[in-house]
Amino acid sequence: EREREQLTPPFFFGGAASGVKLGLGDFIFYSVLVGKAATADSWGTIFASYVAILVGLACTLLILSIIKRALPALPISIFFGLIFYFTTSESVSPMLEQLAVYQLYY
């Protein structure tokens, strides 16, 4: 029992060993999504993906505090991130470019 407590991974979110834990893999997937958004050459897409991941992480932590069971950290954040990425890269950015061409958007 004592050895199990000492073998806890060093990457966890929270101060106590019984707190909310996020693995290093979670942060890698988040950064891959934001990195992919950075290839779109649009600050709006990058910002939207970043904010969507934070909103998804907040929703995950909220659900975790309600049900008080282990919950994967990736699905909600990645879902929000992908929805915001495709929405901004396929709809919002082209619309803003057209508005800039016709000088309706400064």
Secondary structure, 3 states (H helix, E strand, C coil): CHHHHHCCCCCCCCCCCCCCCCCHHHHHHHHHHHHHHHCCCCHHHHHHHHHHHHHHHHHHHHHHHHHCCCCCCHHHHHHHHHHHHHHHHHHHHHHHHHHHHCCCCC
